[in-house]
Amino acid sequence: MIVNIVVDFFKNLGQQRIDSAVMGVNAKKMGVITKAKTEAAKKFNKAVDAPAKAAKDAVKKGVAGGGNQPKQDGGNVGWFGKKKDEPAQQQSGGEEFGGAEKTVAIDLNAINRGTFKPVVGWVVILNGELRGRDFRLVDGKNTMGTAADCDVVLTDPYLSSKHTVIRHENGTFTIVDMDSTNGTYVNERKITKYDIIDNDKIRLGRTELKFKSLE
């Protein structure tokens, strides 16, 4: 029994020493690898930084020497500039994209003729928070209501989104109710379609307006 204990003791002791030796060798090995990697990184960074450093040193020398830059093709040039006597080269976007630039003439008068509508009259609000506000009426169709895309946008909660429309055709103004909830009135008379004239009074919901014609 005692012999076995002694044998196990020395066996464990020997194993501990072996393990310790192995750990020491591994530690030295890792130290060598780390050192090698560090040296390699230093050499790489030095190689990469060398061209930039050389350029900076050259610029510094040129400035310190009173602006005596090296000559090239018989003329003084800066490190990042062009020759002073060399005319600036005109840029041509056409050559870059494989073709000559073309100038396109735009007929603004034709565009205006297609989009412009003359003002033929207006309506003026007589009551409420928008009192005194006037809205121009153009040739053709003028929608009125609470929708944002109406030509005349009103904020009366008693109006429909597309409440009524005033049309101007061949010198005549016609107001047409668009199936509104609370109806359209001209001179206090409910209408579905009616030819209006200058100074007629229009009521939409609770909003009263006065119609004015330029004709």
ZILIN-V656892 format. One record per pair of residues at least 12 apart in sequence whose ideal C-beta (glycine too) atoms are under 8 Angstrom apart, sorted by the first residue. I is the first residue (numbers start at 1). J is the second residue. Records with the same first field share a line. If there is no record, write none. Layout:
I: J / J
//
This chain:
58: 79
59: 79
62: 79
117: 138 / 139 / 140
118: 138 / 139
119: 136 / 137 / 138 / 214
120: 137 / 138 / 139 / 168 / 173 / 213 / 214 / 215
121: 136 / 137 / 168 / 173 / 198 / 211 / 212 / 213 / 214 / 215
122: 134 / 135 / 136 / 137 / 212
123: 135 / 137 / 144 / 152 / 166 / 202 / 209 / 210 / 211 / 212
124: 209 / 210 / 212
125: 154 / 207 / 208 / 209
126: 201 / 208 / 209 / 210
127: 206 / 207 / 208
128: 156 / 206 / 207
129: 155
130: 154 / 155 / 207
135: 151 / 152
137: 151 / 152 / 166 / 168 / 173
138: 151 / 168
139: 168
140: 167 / 168 / 169
141: 165 / 166 / 167
142: 165 / 166 / 167 / 168
143: 162 / 164 / 165 / 178
144: 163 / 164 / 165 / 166 / 204
145: 159 / 160 / 161 / 162 / 163 / 164 / 178 / 180
146: 159 / 160 / 161 / 163
147: 161 / 162
150: 162
154: 204 / 205 / 207
156: 204 / 205 / 206 / 207
157: 205
158: 181 / 182 / 205 / 206 / 207
159: 180 / 182 / 204 / 205 / 207
160: 178 / 179 / 180 / 181 / 182
162: 178 / 180
163: 177 / 178 / 180 / 184 / 204 / 205
164: 176 / 177 / 178 / 180 / 184 / 204
165: 178
166: 196 / 211
171: 215
172: 195
173: 195 / 196 / 197 / 211 / 213
174: 193 / 194 / 195 / 196
175: 191 / 193 / 194 / 196 / 202
176: 192 / 193
177: 191 / 192 / 193
180: 204
182: 204 / 205
184: 202 / 203 / 204
185: 202 / 203 / 204
186: 200 / 201 / 202 / 203
187: 200 / 201
188: 201 / 203
196: 211
197: 211 / 213
198: 211 / 212 / 213
199: 211 / 212
//
